[in-house]
Amino acid sequence: MAAIAIPRFAGIRGEAQVKSEAATAEQIVNSLRVYEAQENLAGAATIAQIGNLMTVPVGFTISSGGGPDAYVIAWTSRASGYAGNQTHTEGTIFSPTSY
């Protein structure tokens, strides 16, 4: 029974972790948009600029976007089954890349 339950639990735990990371990426996007609005920016905000709105975990970067374009946030996940490069594009439903 443990031979079935343990791998399944690890998979569920890995998926939950990578989805939690995606939620952090979405919070980063929201903070970037708030900063753009507060500062009346026409272009993209940066991770450094949103430091007073949220603490951004190490490893999350802006891959592209800002202004009228959707932000793309990238990070390297260490989640079991999902370890590796992940991205989340603003306005889309996150779909993790499994490895």
ChimeraX attribute file (.defattr): number of C-alpha atoms within 10 A of each C-alpha:
attribute: neighborCount
match mode: 1-to-1
recipient: residues
	/A:1	5
	/A:2	7
	/A:3	7
	/A:4	8
	/A:5	10
	/A:6	11
	/A:7	11
	/A:8	12
	/A:9	11
	/A:10	14
	/A:11	16
	/A:12	13
	/A:13	15
	/A:14	20
	/A:15	18
	/A:16	14
	/A:17	17
	/A:18	25
	/A:19	16
	/A:20	12
	/A:21	21
	/A:22	24
	/A:23	14
	/A:24	17
	/A:25	27
	/A:26	21
	/A:27	14
	/A:28	26
	/A:29	26
	/A:30	16
	/A:31	22
	/A:32	25
	/A:33	19
	/A:34	15
	/A:35	20
	/A:36	20
	/A:37	13
	/A:38	9
	/A:39	10
	/A:40	9
	/A:41	13
	/A:42	11
	/A:43	12
	/A:44	19
	/A:45	23
	/A:46	16
	/A:47	17
	/A:48	9
	/A:49	13
	/A:50	20
	/A:51	13
	/A:52	9
	/A:53	13
	/A:54	13
	/A:55	11
	/A:56	17
	/A:57	12
	/A:58	7
	/A:59	9
	/A:60	19
	/A:61	18
	/A:62	21
	/A:63	13
	/A:64	13
	/A:65	17
	/A:66	20
	/A:67	15
	/A:68	9
	/A:69	11
	/A:70	15
	/A:71	25
	/A:72	19
	/A:73	22
	/A:74	19
	/A:75	20
	/A:76	16
	/A:77	22
	/A:78	13
	/A:79	20
	/A:80	18
	/A:81	18
	/A:82	19
	/A:83	16
	/A:84	14
	/A:85	14
	/A:86	20
	/A:87	22
	/A:88	24
	/A:89	20
	/A:90	19
	/A:91	11
	/A:92	9
	/A:93	9
	/A:94	17
	/A:95	13
	/A:96	18
	/A:97	14
	/A:98	15
	/A:99	10
